[in-house]
Amino acid sequence: MSPLLSVNNLTISFHSETGLIPGVQDINLEVRRNEIVALVGESGSGKSITALSVMQLLPAPPAKYLSGEILFTDSGNHRVDLLKQSFPQMKRIRGSQIAMIFQEPMSSLNPVLTCGEQVVEAIRAHEHIRYREARELTIELFGKVRLPDPAAIFSHYPHQLSGGQKQRIMIAMAMSGHPSLLICDEPTTALDVTVQQTILQLIRELQQTENMGVLFITHDLGVVAEIADRALVMYKGRIVEEGPVQELFLRPKHPYTKGLLNCRPILHAKGKRLPVVSDFMGHKVHHESPKPVVATTDREPLIQVEHCRVWYPAKKSFLGRPLSYTKAVDDVSFEIYRGETLGLVGESGCGKTTLGRAVLRLITPDAGRILFEGADLADYSGAALQKLRKDIQIVFQDPYSSLNPRLTIGSAIAEPLKVHGLVATEKQRRARVEEWLERVDLKADHFNRYPHEFSGGQRQRIVIARALIMEPSFVVCDESVSALDVSVQAQVINLLNDLKKDLGFTVLFISHDLSVVKYISDRILVMNKGRIEETGPAEEVFLHPKTAYTQRLISSIPGFK
């Protein structure tokens, strides 16, 4: 029986001012019915280009197919070359026979249409049925993807749903045409481990019940272990290794695959330097950190949080009085000791980011006290508060949205120095910024480049340099490595540990990824529904969790059994 999808010797290049830039080169892959094939690699390896070419969604002017074919067995059991199909022919195939789920559901959903209307539109584009029938089918699909109260969610707008619920809407839309091939492009990257696990289970169940073939694109080898039957590893536009998942994990052959497998934080104890992919590509592997990060023995608290409360009105009366509240942070107390890294972990919506911002005085708590070096932050205002900002900094999750696209990265990093008057002249500021660029493994001549000219990992280094150039005593890292490839994540974590050793600052490390928190933290706070669920030394919480909630978080880590 012929494969559902066959990609043969596919080569794609992109036009540029300097000529053709290779995207993917001589790609060969197959997907059969009732099979999940994972395409794994770092950002820029060519995974998404390959998937978009199957759907013929690559931008037409800059992209040029040099050679190859993409054969698909359609509903009539005919083998067609997708690269030779006209626009009307591809329009009939897309959605009904081949469907795609994208990484970021919010940017894929129309914010001005209800979720139900968008799925109805997709159904009626391929089936000539009345609106009422399409509505009933949509509600039935919402039930299939396990959305709570499908009839009510039909009328909800995307912004009213959580990330996991939005991704389920996208899955329902993809399944509405009963496709034989489903392409999933990083569908769980930004999701919590528990939500990620339910989405993976859902995709696996739908694949089996609908007898589909699935091409699953990811950079996370833990996810590959959880869902895929076979895997292909991509590196710089080429497939360097392929095989059954178990074989790939137990006996990887290519140095790049070995690097991806070994740089996951879950495999390494605190104090050991995380290996990175370049260590395996013809260079010596670093097993031990030359600067091991050791927890401080100084038990003097730098931050004291006492009965902190942040409530938001959920419903209001006709006169504007709050009738009920969303308790984002509800009577939380803890301490952060000088020199330690405290991990704060929990699912989205548990109150982690709100608590982090309250600790930084970016939002004002409704009750309780937050003490920094023994002084209540509520007592600071005006010039005193601005002076305090030099000592407390934050590294945000998305470096691109926290950098001004119109400022060069040199100007962005120099701005805090200018605001606080720490360096007198422009020349001295530039010298200080160039020193910090090199300190975070960038180049001094990057000074005049703009944020869009850098990769995600490089932008995260820029944001770290901007926060640490002030030499603060306290830093909040809010999901600062969650969206990065595993190898880039390892580089950024190593960088943070090295800088922490050099500068001695204290860290509140916020994340939904317990494997990263376990590696980088001295102690862990587990947060659930605005309250502290569990606290203790990192190894103790990870290996011997006391509460059912923490146990569920740990058991949901992909590839960790």
C-alpha positions as a printed NumPy array, in Angstrom:
array([[  0.   ,   0.   ,   0.   ],
       [  1.412,   3.382,  -1.019],
       [  2.181,   5.972,   1.69 ],
       [ -0.327,   8.732,   2.402],
       [  2.403,  11.354,   1.906],
       [  5.77 ,  11.008,   0.149],
       [  8.231,  13.9  ,  -0.031],
       [ 10.951,  13.026,  -2.537],
       [ 14.222,  14.951,  -3.008],
       [ 12.569,  18.241,  -2.081],
       [ 14.853,  21.275,  -2.369],
       [ 13.574,  24.787,  -1.627],
       [ 15.551,  28.008,  -1.928],
       [ 14.659,  31.631,  -1.257],
       [ 15.474,  34.634,  -3.409],
       [ 17.516,  37.392,  -1.776],
       [ 19.576,  40.37 ,  -2.913],
       [ 22.696,  38.208,  -2.83 ],
       [ 21.142,  35.281,  -4.722],
       [ 19.461,  32.042,  -3.724],
       [ 19.527,  31.03 ,  -0.045],
       [ 18.928,  27.294,   0.555],
       [ 15.977,  26.49 ,   2.819],
       [ 15.779,  22.697,   2.658],
       [ 17.933,  20.345,   0.604],
       [ 17.048,  16.878,  -0.738],
       [ 14.364,  16.122,   1.849],
       [ 12.841,  12.628,   1.764],
       [ 10.083,  11.521,   4.139],
       [  6.983,   9.341,   4.237],
       [  3.824,   9.375,   6.358],
       [  1.425,   6.432,   6.324],
       [ -2.156,   6.195,   7.512],
       [ -2.561,   5.591,  11.24 ],
       [  1.044,   6.73 ,  11.872],
       [  2.535,   9.731,  13.671],
       [  5.847,  10.882,  12.206],
       [  7.787,  13.56 ,  14.109],
       [ 10.003,  16.079,  12.331],
       [ 12.371,  17.404,  14.995],
       [ 15.095,  20.051,  15.052],
       [ 15.952,  23.558,  16.21 ],
       [ 14.466,  26.787,  14.89 ],
       [ 15.81 ,  27.466,  11.401],
       [ 16.439,  23.796,  10.62 ],
       [ 13.746,  23.77 ,   7.909],
       [ 10.902,  21.931,   9.695],
       [  8.165,  24.524,   9.121],
       [  9.326,  25.232,   5.532],
       [  8.842,  21.539,   4.768],
       [  5.344,  21.528,   6.313],
       [  4.269,  24.751,   4.57 ],
       [  5.448,  23.393,   1.221],
       [  3.108,  20.388,   1.657],
       [  0.207,  22.825,   2.055],
       [  1.588,  25.136,  -0.679],
       [  1.551,  27.994,   1.832],
       [  5.08 ,  29.283,   1.259],
       [  5.227,  32.901,   0.043],
       [  5.231,  32.681,  -3.753],
       [  7.598,  35.517,  -4.819],
       [ 10.616,  34.824,  -2.549],
       [ 10.346,  31.013,  -2.534],
       [ 11.467,  28.872,  -5.444],
       [ 11.2  ,  25.1  ,  -5.754],
       [ 14.341,  23.864,  -7.436],
       [ 13.528,  20.159,  -7.515],
       [ 11.556,  17.327,  -5.976],
       [  7.979,  16.215,  -5.596],
       [  5.358,  15.935,  -2.835],
       [  3.041,  13.002,  -3.586],
       [ -0.277,  12.721,  -1.725],
       [ -2.839,   9.914,  -1.913],
       [ -6.137,  11.802,  -2.196],
       [ -9.656,  10.69 ,  -1.227],
       [-10.074,   8.986,  -4.629],
       [ -6.897,   6.947,  -3.955],
       [ -5.044,   8.869,  -6.692],
       [ -1.412,   9.909,  -6.242],
       [ -1.095,  13.633,  -6.955],
       [  1.974,  15.878,  -6.854],
       [  0.96 ,  18.766,  -4.571],
       [  3.612,  21.046,  -6.056],
       [  1.893,  20.828,  -9.463],
       [ -1.646,  21.543,  -8.24 ],
       [ -3.339,  24.816,  -9.205],
       [ -4.687,  27.212,  -6.574],
       [ -8.341,  25.978,  -6.953],
       [ -7.164,  22.355,  -6.726],
       [ -5.138,  23.058,  -3.559],
       [ -8.079,  24.951,  -2.071],
       [-10.181,  21.778,  -2.367],
       [ -7.433,  19.654,  -0.778],
       [ -6.619,  22.039,   2.09 ],
       [ -8.88 ,  21.538,   5.097],
       [-10.838,  18.646,   3.632],
       [ -7.976,  16.202,   2.972],
       [ -4.914,  17.869,   4.54 ],
       [ -5.323,  20.057,   7.634],
       [ -2.784,  22.012,   9.679],
       [ -2.582,  23.132,  13.321],
       [ -0.252,  26.075,  13.906],
       [  1.958,  26.924,  16.887],
       [  0.235,  30.093,  18.069],
       [ -3.565,  29.723,  18.109],
       [ -4.211,  33.371,  19.028],
       [ -2.571,  34.617,  15.82 ],
       [ -4.402,  31.944,  13.788],
       [ -7.877,  32.785,  15.123],
       [ -9.828,  35.892,  14.065],
       [-10.244,  38.067,  17.191],
       [-13.475,  39.689,  15.946],
       [-15.366,  36.43 ,  15.249],
       [-16.628,  33.982,  17.87 ],
       [-14.837,  30.626,  18.02 ],
       [-17.975,  28.813,  16.846],
       [-18.456,  31.082,  13.82 ],
       [-14.896,  30.412,  12.683],
       [-15.352,  26.636,  12.767],
       [-18.754,  26.952,  11.04 ],
       [-17.043,  28.971,   8.297],
       [-14.431,  26.21 ,   7.841],
       [-17.123,  23.503,   7.632],
       [-19.278,  25.402,   5.119],
       [-16.228,  26.135,   2.937],
       [-15.993,  22.408,   2.162],
       [-19.532,  21.112,   2.706],
       [-22.705,  22.556,   1.182],
       [-24.85 ,  22.469,   4.31 ],
       [-27.073,  24.95 ,   6.115],
       [-25.835,  27.136,   8.947],
       [-27.9  ,  25.241,  11.568],
       [-26.355,  21.896,  10.591],
       [-22.845,  23.414,  10.608],
       [-23.514,  24.864,  14.076],
       [-24.597,  21.452,  15.396],
       [-21.498,  19.833,  13.874],
       [-19.29 ,  22.521,  15.473],
       [-20.761,  21.95 ,  18.939],
       [-20.299,  18.202,  18.443],
       [-16.64 ,  18.795,  17.466],
       [-16.114,  20.987,  20.554],
       [-17.342,  18.057,  22.627],
       [-14.944,  15.69 ,  20.812],
       [-11.952,  17.887,  21.663],
       [-13.167,  18.026,  25.295],
       [-13.985,  21.7  ,  25.582],
       [-16.091,  22.442,  28.686],
       [-19.693,  23.488,  27.856],
       [-19.353,  23.358,  24.029],
       [-22.619,  25.276,  23.417],
       [-21.412,  28.212,  25.544],
       [-17.915,  28.253,  24.033],
       [-19.495,  28.488,  20.558],
       [-20.332,  32.133,  21.428],
       [-16.991,  32.943,  23.104],
       [-14.311,  35.072,  21.449],
       [-10.676,  33.803,  21.348],
       [ -9.48 ,  36.241,  24.047],
       [-11.989,  34.731,  26.502],
       [-10.303,  31.306,  26.368],
       [ -7.075,  29.923,  27.812],
       [ -4.147,  28.894,  25.597],
       [ -5.074,  25.213,  25.84 ],
       [ -8.731,  25.909,  24.985],
       [ -7.72 ,  28.012,  21.964],
       [ -5.535,  25.172,  20.74 ],
       [ -8.523,  22.796,  21.067],
       [-10.555,  25.187,  18.898],
       [ -7.804,  24.957,  16.263],
       [ -7.847,  21.145,  16.507],
       [-11.653,  21.133,  16.113],
       [-11.31 ,  23.377,  13.039],
       [ -8.642,  21.089,  11.568],
       [-10.799,  17.996,  12.197],
       [-13.951,  19.585,  10.74 ],
       [-13.097,  18.426,   7.198],
       [-12.215,  14.845,   8.29 ],
       [ -8.69 ,  15.075,   6.811],
       [ -6.603,  11.996,   6.093],
       [ -3.363,  13.92 ,   6.851],
       [ -2.934,  16.264,   9.827],
       [  0.14 ,  18.523,  10.057],
       [  0.897,  19.837,  13.571],
       [  3.453,  22.666,  13.605],
       [  4.708,  23.054,  17.214],
       [  1.117,  22.862,  18.586],
       [  2.136,  22.572,  22.269],
       [  5.282,  24.751,  22.519],
       [  3.879,  27.561,  24.696],
       [  1.529,  25.384,  26.793],
       [  1.86 ,  24.178,  30.381],
       [  2.996,  20.582,  30.823],
       [ -0.442,  19.431,  32.021],
       [ -2.281,  21.169,  29.16 ],
       [  0.406,  19.934,  26.75 ],
       [ -0.142,  16.357,  27.897],
       [ -3.925,  16.538,  27.337],
       [ -3.417,  18.058,  23.852],
       [ -0.945,  15.291,  22.923],
       [ -3.364,  12.626,  24.179],
       [ -6.176,  14.263,  22.212],
       [ -4.159,  14.316,  18.964],
       [ -3.185,  10.652,  19.457],
       [ -6.817,   9.61 ,  20.126],
       [ -8.182,  11.536,  17.125],
       [ -5.439,  10.092,  14.918],
       [ -6.456,   6.564,  15.908],
       [-10.239,   7.036,  15.707],
       [-10.058,   8.871,  12.352],
       [ -7.303,   6.605,  10.926],
       [ -5.221,   9.66 ,  10.008],
       [ -1.568,  10.116,   9.238],
       [  0.079,  12.868,  11.331],
       [  3.224,  14.885,  10.591],
       [  4.173,  16.35 ,  13.977],
       [  6.755,  19.163,  13.987],
       [  8.562,  20.001,  17.224],
       [ 11.911,  20.962,  18.754],
       [ 11.102,  19.075,  21.981],
       [ 12.392,  15.499,  22.072],
       [ 10.327,  14.848,  25.201],
       [  7.178,  15.459,  23.129],
       [  8.543,  13.143,  20.41 ],
       [  8.926,  10.351,  22.99 ],
       [  5.346,  10.946,  24.136],
       [  3.511,  10.887,  20.807],
       [  5.482,   9.723,  17.743],
       [  5.954,   6.315,  16.121],
       [  8.89 ,   7.406,  13.933],
       [ 11.089,  10.506,  13.991],
       [ 13.253,  12.392,  11.51 ],
       [ 15.918,  14.799,  12.781],
       [ 16.593,  17.949,  10.72 ],
       [ 19.753,  20.035,  10.863],
       [ 20.507,  23.009,   8.596],
       [ 17.896,  22.046,   6.026],
       [ 18.799,  18.368,   5.797],
       [ 17.52 ,  15.187,   7.435],
       [ 20.492,  13.775,   9.325],
       [ 18.846,  10.8  ,  11.052],
       [ 15.57 ,   8.892,  11.08 ],
       [ 14.085,   5.788,  12.643],
       [ 11.643,   4.421,  15.217],
       [ 11.455,   6.71 ,  18.252],
       [ 12.699,   4.121,  20.742],
       [ 15.71 ,   3.339,  18.54 ],
       [ 16.484,   7.04 ,  18.143],
       [ 16.441,   7.62 ,  21.906],
       [ 18.386,   4.52 ,  22.901],
       [ 20.943,   4.474,  20.074],
       [ 21.281,   7.888,  18.411],
       [ 23.869,   7.878,  15.628],
       [ 24.323,  11.479,  14.498],
       [ 26.191,  13.932,  16.792],
       [ 23.351,  16.487,  16.387],
       [ 20.754,  13.984,  17.659],
       [ 23.039,  13.132,  20.586],
       [ 23.33 ,  16.848,  21.356],
       [ 19.545,  17.418,  21.316],
       [ 19.009,  14.429,  23.594],
       [ 21.729,  15.361,  26.077],
       [ 21.099,  19.072,  26.615],
       [ 17.712,  18.577,  28.316],
       [ 17.909,  19.963,  31.902],
       [ 15.982,  16.994,  33.316],
       [ 19.027,  14.752,  32.733],
       [ 21.486,  16.882,  34.716],
       [ 22.048,  17.675,  38.379],
       [ 22.354,  21.237,  39.645],
       [ 25.975,  22.408,  39.521],
       [ 26.772,  20.531,  36.308],
       [ 27.062,  22.622,  33.2  ],
       [ 24.406,  21.801,  30.611],
       [ 25.927,  20.472,  27.384],
       [ 24.908,  22.273,  24.177],
       [ 24.659,  20.982,  20.611],
       [ 28.001,  22.533,  19.582],
       [ 29.715,  20.319,  22.195],
       [ 28.744,  17.289,  20.099],
       [ 29.496,  18.72 ,  16.659],
       [ 33.231,  17.989,  16.658],
       [ 34.065,  19.778,  19.92 ],
       [ 34.861,  18.584,  23.405],
       [ 31.825,  17.908,  25.613],
       [ 31.737,  19.878,  28.874],
       [ 30.436,  17.621,  31.623],
       [ 31.24 ,  19.831,  34.589],
       [ 30.815,  23.558,  34.911],
       [ 34.075,  25.376,  35.599],
       [ 31.982,  27.664,  37.78 ],
       [ 29.584,  25.379,  39.653],
       [ 26.641,  27.274,  41.126],
       [ 26.417,  26.479,  44.798],
       [ 23.546,  27.543,  47.059],
       [ 24.504,  30.252,  49.516],
       [ 24.848,  29.425,  53.195],
       [ 23.817,  32.967,  54.129],
       [ 20.234,  32.629,  55.436],
       [ 19.54 ,  36.353,  55.566],
       [ 16.353,  37.07 ,  53.579],
       [ 16.618,  39.652,  50.806],
       [ 12.879,  39.541,  50.01 ],
       [ 10.091,  38.874,  52.517],
       [  6.533,  38.468,  51.26 ],
       [  3.918,  38.59 ,  54.033],
       [  0.253,  37.71 ,  53.384],
       [  0.33 ,  39.182,  49.864],
       [ -3.054,  39.484,  48.156],
       [ -3.918,  40.598,  44.625],
       [ -7.617,  40.3  ,  43.738],
       [ -9.311,  41.478,  40.55 ],
       [-13.077,  42.213,  40.323],
       [-14.73 ,  39.427,  38.284],
       [-18.31 ,  40.755,  38.348],
       [-19.669,  44.183,  39.196],
       [-23.091,  45.457,  40.162],
       [-25.04 ,  48.053,  38.197],
       [-23.407,  50.723,  40.381],
       [-19.908,  49.365,  39.766],
       [-19.426,  47.576,  43.074],
       [-17.505,  44.288,  42.86 ],
       [-19.754,  41.272,  43.404],
       [-17.036,  38.617,  43.079],
       [-13.264,  38.495,  42.664],
       [-10.618,  36.567,  40.762],
       [ -8.085,  35.734,  43.45 ],
       [ -4.841,  35.885,  41.426],
       [ -2.679,  35.905,  44.588],
       [ -4.407,  34.917,  47.813],
       [ -2.623,  35.284,  51.166],
       [  0.865,  34.255,  50.008],
       [  3.902,  34.395,  52.324],
       [  7.51 ,  33.322,  51.65 ],
       [ 11.129,  34.509,  51.812],
       [ 13.932,  34.666,  49.254],
       [ 17.404,  34.427,  50.748],
       [ 20.426,  36.366,  49.525],
       [ 22.244,  34.62 ,  46.688],
       [ 19.703,  31.835,  46.128],
       [ 17.582,  30.964,  43.11 ],
       [ 13.977,  30.391,  44.129],
       [ 11.842,  28.573,  41.536],
       [  8.173,  29.513,  41.28 ],
       [  6.251,  26.924,  39.29 ],
       [  2.625,  26.247,  38.362],
       [  0.148,  26.176,  35.494],
       [ -0.94 ,  29.266,  33.536],
       [ -3.44 ,  31.278,  35.551],
       [ -2.108,  30.114,  38.938],
       [ -0.832,  33.625,  39.785],
       [  2.942,  33.207,  39.184],
       [  3.449,  36.281,  36.979],
       [  1.108,  38.436,  39.112],
       [  3.091,  37.517,  42.224],
       [  6.398,  38.23 ,  40.451],
       [  5.198,  41.669,  39.378],
       [  3.884,  42.425,  42.861],
       [  7.324,  41.559,  44.288],
       [  8.853,  44.074,  41.833],
       [  6.243,  46.721,  42.721],
       [  5.034,  46.733,  39.093],
       [  1.556,  46.153,  40.526],
       [  0.38 ,  47.137,  44.002],
       [ -0.951,  44.349,  46.26 ],
       [ -4.412,  44.8  ,  47.781],
       [ -3.144,  43.551,  51.147],
       [  0.026,  42.299,  52.808],
       [  3.617,  43.543,  52.78 ],
       [  6.637,  43.003,  50.538],
       [  9.952,  43.834,  52.201],
       [ 13.19 ,  44.384,  50.269],
       [ 16.266,  44.453,  52.519],
       [ 13.875,  44.969,  55.447],
       [ 12.092,  48.023,  53.964],
       [  8.434,  47.895,  52.869],
       [  8.173,  48.516,  49.092],
       [  4.864,  50.321,  49.687],
       [  6.844,  53.139,  51.369],
       [  8.794,  53.89 ,  48.172],
       [  7.576,  56.511,  45.699],
       [  8.914,  59.025,  43.187],
       [ 12.699,  59.386,  43.112],
       [ 13.188,  56.77 ,  45.846],
       [ 11.245,  54.176,  43.827],
       [ 13.209,  55.008,  40.671],
       [ 16.468,  54.58 ,  42.567],
       [ 15.243,  51.192,  43.851],
       [ 14.61 ,  50.051,  40.253],
       [ 18.382,  49.859,  39.735],
       [ 18.544,  47.015,  42.252],
       [ 15.501,  44.998,  41.092],
       [ 15.195,  43.936,  37.451],
       [ 13.074,  41.586,  35.319],
       [ 13.754,  39.383,  32.275],
       [ 10.475,  38.888,  30.403],
       [  9.247,  35.772,  28.569],
       [  9.032,  37.34 ,  25.108],
       [ 12.172,  39.385,  24.396],
       [ 10.837,  40.662,  21.061],
       [  7.807,  42.404,  22.597],
       [  9.934,  43.824,  25.436],
       [ 12.437,  45.437,  23.038],
       [ 11.614,  48.616,  21.109],
       [ 11.782,  47.622,  17.408],
       [ 12.877,  51.181,  16.495],
       [ 15.87 ,  51.203,  18.846],
       [ 19.147,  49.465,  18.076],
       [ 20.018,  46.862,  20.673],
       [ 22.983,  48.989,  21.765],
       [ 20.662,  51.905,  22.543],
       [ 18.197,  49.588,  24.314],
       [ 20.891,  48.166,  26.611],
       [ 22.4  ,  51.632,  27.241],
       [ 19.028,  53.213,  28.108],
       [ 18.94 ,  52.106,  31.801],
       [ 22.482,  53.474,  32.286],
       [ 21.318,  56.798,  30.906],
       [ 18.098,  56.892,  32.967],
       [ 19.929,  56.19 ,  36.227],
       [ 22.907,  58.392,  35.379],
       [ 25.393,  55.615,  36.07 ],
       [ 27.792,  56.377,  33.207],
       [ 28.689,  59.963,  32.397],
       [ 29.437,  60.057,  28.661],
       [ 28.075,  58.449,  25.489],
       [ 31.497,  56.976,  24.752],
       [ 31.699,  55.308,  28.182],
       [ 28.144,  53.978,  27.835],
       [ 28.984,  52.43 ,  24.468],
       [ 32.126,  50.802,  25.879],
       [ 30.083,  49.366,  28.795],
       [ 27.384,  48.021,  26.444],
       [ 29.958,  46.425,  24.122],
       [ 31.559,  44.765,  27.142],
       [ 28.183,  43.301,  28.145],
       [ 27.362,  42.166,  24.608],
       [ 30.526,  40.072,  24.664],
       [ 29.71 ,  38.902,  28.174],
       [ 26.428,  37.368,  26.936],
       [ 28.192,  35.723,  23.95 ],
       [ 27.237,  38.327,  21.351],
       [ 29.606,  40.586,  19.41 ],
       [ 30.482,  44.223,  20.063],
       [ 29.699,  45.076,  16.427],
       [ 26.075,  44.005,  17.016],
       [ 25.589,  47.364,  18.78 ],
       [ 23.865,  49.054,  15.805],
       [ 21.627,  46.172,  14.786],
       [ 17.875,  46.045,  15.419],
       [ 15.938,  43.354,  17.371],
       [ 14.424,  41.761,  14.238],
       [ 17.932,  40.914,  12.999],
       [ 18.474,  38.409,  15.822],
       [ 17.192,  34.913,  16.614],
       [ 14.988,  34.212,  19.642],
       [ 17.922,  32.978,  21.725],
       [ 20.046,  36.01 ,  20.807],
       [ 17.2  ,  38.385,  21.705],
       [ 16.891,  36.685,  25.086],
       [ 20.618,  37.343,  25.668],
       [ 20.071,  41.012,  24.77 ],
       [ 17.279,  41.302,  27.346],
       [ 19.467,  39.593,  29.971],
       [ 22.287,  42.06 ,  29.206],
       [ 19.871,  45.005,  29.55 ],
       [ 18.674,  43.753,  32.959],
       [ 22.1  ,  42.84 ,  34.356],
       [ 24.117,  45.812,  33.081],
       [ 22.716,  47.626,  36.146],
       [ 24.318,  44.951,  38.377],
       [ 21.085,  44.477,  40.374],
       [ 20.863,  42.517,  43.606],
       [ 17.529,  40.902,  42.666],
       [ 16.282,  39.596,  39.28 ],
       [ 12.925,  38.086,  38.322],
       [ 13.092,  35.727,  35.305],
       [  9.492,  35.376,  34.1  ],
       [  9.259,  32.316,  31.786],
       [ 12.508,  33.564,  30.244],
       [ 13.501,  30.253,  28.586],
       [ 10.116,  28.578,  28.016],
       [  9.779,  29.359,  24.281],
       [ 13.388,  28.533,  23.33 ],
       [ 14.734,  25.454,  21.573],
       [ 16.199,  22.956,  24.029],
       [ 19.814,  23.659,  22.941],
       [ 19.347,  27.457,  23.027],
       [ 17.6  ,  27.034,  26.382],
       [ 20.696,  25.217,  27.677],
       [ 22.944,  28.078,  26.477],
       [ 20.776,  30.728,  28.2  ],
       [ 20.582,  28.734,  31.455],
       [ 24.384,  28.283,  31.458],
       [ 24.743,  32.027,  30.845],
       [ 22.416,  32.909,  33.747],
       [ 24.298,  30.563,  36.077],
       [ 27.701,  31.998,  35.066],
       [ 26.533,  35.592,  35.504],
       [ 24.916,  34.749,  38.846],
       [ 28.217,  33.268,  40.031],
       [ 30.111,  36.391,  38.905],
       [ 27.675,  39.031,  40.184],
       [ 26.053,  37.25 ,  43.151],
       [ 22.487,  38.409,  42.477],
       [ 19.364,  36.695,  43.832],
       [ 16.828,  35.171,  41.412],
       [ 13.096,  34.478,  41.418],
       [ 12.796,  32.05 ,  38.491],
       [  9.189,  31.746,  37.281],
       [  8.3  ,  28.864,  34.958],
       [  5.695,  26.213,  34.191],
       [  8.494,  23.761,  33.313],
       [  9.419,  21.802,  36.436],
       [ 12.41 ,  20.112,  34.786],
       [ 14.085,  23.504,  34.18 ],
       [ 13.113,  24.807,  37.636],
       [ 14.5  ,  21.681,  39.298],
       [ 17.851,  22.14 ,  37.525],
       [ 18.338,  25.868,  38.141],
       [ 16.735,  26.387,  41.593],
       [ 17.865,  25.915,  45.168],
       [ 14.284,  25.841,  46.472],
       [ 10.909,  25.506,  44.709],
       [  7.516,  27.064,  45.449],
       [  4.613,  25.308,  43.719],
       [  1.649,  27.64 ,  43.143],
       [ -1.953,  26.613,  42.469],
       [ -5.017,  28.892,  42.174],
       [ -3.343,  31.863,  43.824],
       [ -1.903,  29.973,  46.794],
       [  1.342,  28.189,  47.641],
       [  0.678,  24.473,  47.244],
       [  4.075,  23.141,  48.295],
       [  7.571,  24.38 ,  49.066],
       [ 10.955,  22.791,  49.719],
       [ 14.458,  22.084,  48.341],
       [ 14.373,  21.586,  44.556],
       [ 15.458,  17.923,  44.553],
       [ 13.073,  17.066,  47.386],
       [ 10.013,  18.628,  45.71 ],
       [ 10.862,  17.041,  42.356],
       [ 11.682,  13.525,  43.603],
       [  9.267,  13.335,  46.558],
       [  6.281,  15.623,  45.871],
       [  3.83 ,  15.754,  48.76 ],
       [  0.636,  17.051,  47.119],
       [ -1.438,  15.51 ,  44.314],
       [ -1.134,  18.742,  42.281],
       [  2.688,  18.675,  42.305],
       [  2.661,  14.968,  41.473],
       [  0.414,  15.704,  38.466],
       [  2.749,  18.482,  37.25 ],
       [  5.77 ,  16.187,  37.419],
       [  4.039,  13.201,  35.8  ],
       [  2.958,  15.471,  32.911],
       [  6.55 ,  16.307,  31.856],
       [  6.884,  14.877,  28.304],
       [  9.227,  11.896,  28.105],
       [  9.568,  11.701,  31.913],
       [  8.217,   8.491,  33.393]])
